């Protein structure tokens, strides 16, 4: 979860987590201790994010200019461009090695500070640090939110709305296109996150979910009160199975079941779960551990 970037936190905390992992694996620092590869300790995407972006090359507009560019690309000019790209890639690889060495050195320094901490204590500190994120315990799925629309049984004939979500609402600005999000499914609620951000855009207690199901093999629909949310994902079955598991233990008076898109208005009222099932989370503020005994 941490190495895949699913715990949004600071680089300092990520380095501390890596040091705790080393302490749990190797005990106290030693120059003779085996070192895992950096990508086994620290999220690789954080290092790649430090690299400068590739230069943008505007597209060639004129057909004649494209033809001339194609001819040049096949000659000496093309060889020069290939050489420039190779040199640029070599510089980026060198920069990545430097960033990796700097990060590993910072991790080792933090590891040295953990001297005397036992393996169970290091593992407990690691888990407790990760648990500070409010989304801990949820299973996260990469999804593309394609649309938010009013429920068919609420507003007939309403066209799909492209969604900009901060938070989700039918009054959100229209026209931004699909958004890449994290769909977090937990024991008490379903939440939507912007990747890398600790606070959710919106959370739905299970009492607010009226139905869900697969529109096709890569499209998942979640009906929340008066809204239908349409996601594109390669994990439709996994999402549906996990929702079923949590809904079965949610204690609702009426549990929504996977179903096809509604063709007629439902006759039953939405279920309201007991109060306090989904309390509002406080803003996440990481507090660094104090001493080796803090978890």
N, C-alpha and C positions, 0 to 999 in steps of 0.2 A: 504493500500500500504506500509506504513512504518512498521507496525507490521509483515507483511509477508516478510519483508526483501528486498522489491523492491526499496528501496532508499539507494544506496550504499554510506555511509558516516561514519564518525568516531563515536566512542561510546560517546564522549563528545557531539557531535551534537544530537545524539539520546537521551541522557539524557536531553538536553535542550528542545527538542521537547516534551518529556514526561512532563517536568515541565510546559511548555506552555499549554499542554492539561489539567493538573491539575488546572492551573489558570483559564482556560476557563470554567471548570466544577464547581469549588468550590470557585472561587475568591481567596482572600488572604489566606495565610497559617493559619491554625488553627488546634490545636490538636484534636478538635471535628469534623473536616471535614471528610466526608466519603472518604475512600481510595479505589480506584479500585484495582483489583489484578494487580500484576506486569506485567503479560502477556497481560493486556489490555492497558499498557503504553509503554512497551519496547519489542523489538523483542526477543522471547524466544531463537531463534537459536544463538544469540550472547552469551548468558550465557552458553549454551551447548558447544559452541566452546572453552570455557575456560577449560573445563574438560580434564584430561589426556586421551589419546587414550587407548582403550582396548588392553591388551597384545596380540601379534600375536602368534598363535600356529601353527607351521608348520605341514602340513598334513603327516600322517603316510604312508610311501611308501610300506612297505612289507605287503603282505596279512596276514602272520602269526602274524606280529606285530599288525595289525588292529584287528585280532581276539582276541589276548591277551588283547588289550586295551578295547575291547568290554566286555570281561569277567570281567576285573577289574572294568569297569564302573558300572557293575551291583552289585558289592560287596562293601566292605568297602572303596575301593579307590574312587568309584563313590560317596559315601556319603560324603567323604572328599572334593571332587571337588565341590559338590553342596554347601557345607558349605562355601568354599572359595568364590564361586560366590555370595552367599547371603551376605557375609561380604563385598565383593568388591562393590556390588550394594548399600549396606547401606552407605559405605563411599562416593560413588559418589552422593547419594541423600543428604548426609550431606554437601558435598562440594557445591552442587547446591544451597542449602538453604543459605549457607554463601555468595555465590556470589550474590544471589538475594537480601539478606539483605543489602549488601554493595552497590549494584546498587540503591536500593530504597532510601538509606540514601543520596547518591549523588544527586538523583533526588529531594528529599525534600529540600536539601540545595539550589539548583538552584531555586526551587519554592519560597523559602523565599525571594530571591533576586527580585522577580517579584511583590512585594507588591505595590499596587496602580494601577497596570495595569488592565484595564477593560477587560471584556470578548470579545468584538469585537476586541480590540487591540491585545489580546492574540491570537485570532483565525487568525488575519491577519499576525501576526508575525510567527505563525506556518506555514501557507501556503507559505509565502515568503521564509522561510528557506528551505522548500522542493523544491520550484521552482528553487533554485540555481542549482539543478542537471539538466544538459542539457536534460536529457530524460524525464523531467517532462511533463505531458500531454499525453505521449504515454501510450497505453495499452500494458502491458507486458504479454507474454505467455511463459511458459516453453516448450521448444522443444528440440529434439535431432536431430542435423544435421548429416545425414547419409552419404551424398555424394555431391560432386560438380562435374559436368561433362560439357563438351562443349555442346552447343545447338545442337540438332540433325540436324537442318538445316544448321549448320555451319561446323561441323565435323562429318561425317557419320561413324558409327561403333566404336566410341571411347568408351572404357569401363569406368565404373564408377570409380571415384577417391575418396578415403577416404580423408577427409579434415582436415588439421591443419591450423587454420585461424588467422593470425596476419599480415596484414589483409587478407581477402578472395582473392584468386587468383588461377588460374589454375596451377601456378607454385609452389603452396604450397607443403610441404612435404607430401608424400603418406604413408599410412599404420598405422595411429594412431587410426582408428576406430571412431565410433560416438562420438559426443561431446554434452554435455548438455549446452544449451545456453538460453538466453532470446531473444525472438523475439519481438521487440518494434515497434508498429504500431502507427504512429503519423499523424498529419494533412499534413505534408509536406514530410515525408520520412519514410522508413522502415529501422530499424537499428538492428544490432546483437550485443549482449553484452555477455561477460563472466559474469556469476552470481557474483554479489558483486563488480564488477568493474565499475567505473563511466563513463569511456570513451568507446564508441562503437568500436568493431572490424572493422565494416564497416557500411556505411549508403548508401541507394539507394533512390534517388529522384524518384518520380513516373514516370517521363519521361524515366527512365532507365529500368522500368519493362515492359516487352513485353507481358507477360501472367502469369496466375497463375491458380491453380485448384487442385482438390483432385484426387490423384491416387487411393486411396481407403479410407475407413472410418477413418483411422488413419495416412495417409500419405499425406502431403501437398507439392506441387511443386511450386516453385517461379522461373520464368525465368527472369534473369537480363542480358540484353545485350547478350553476347555470352556464358552465363552460365545457367545451370539449378541447382537449389538448392533443395535438397530433405530433408524434415523434417518429423520426426515422432512426432505426438502429438495427444492428445485426444480432442483437440479443433479445429478441421479442419473447421467445419461450422462457428464457431465464428470468426476465422481469415478471412475466405472468405467474410463474411458479412461486417466486419469492413473495409476490403480493398475496397470492392465495395462502401461503404459509402464515404470514403475519395477520391477515384478515381472519383466519380461522381461530386465532388466539386473541383477537382484539376485544372480544366481549361485547360486540355490537348486538343490538336487537335484530337488525337485519343486515346481513353481510352481502355486499355486491359480488357478483360472480362474473367471470369472463363471458362476453357475449358479443354478438355481431352488432354493427352500428344500428341504433334503434330505428324501427320503421313506424312505430306508433307511440304516442305518449304513454309513459308508465302511469300506473294507477296508484301506486303506493307513495307515501311521503318519504322524503330523505331521512335516513337514520341519523340521530344525534348521539354521539358517544358520551359517556360520563364526563363531567367537567374535570379538568386537570389532566386529561389523557395526553394532551399536547401542549405543555406550558410554553410560554414565550421565552426563548433563550436570551440571556444577557449577551451584550457584545463581547466577543472573545478577546481577552487580553492575556497574553502569555506572561506567566510569572516564572522567572528562572528558578531552578532548584537551589535550595540553600543547604550546603553541606552534602556529604556523600550519602546520608540516610534519607534525603528527600526523594520521592519517587515521582 
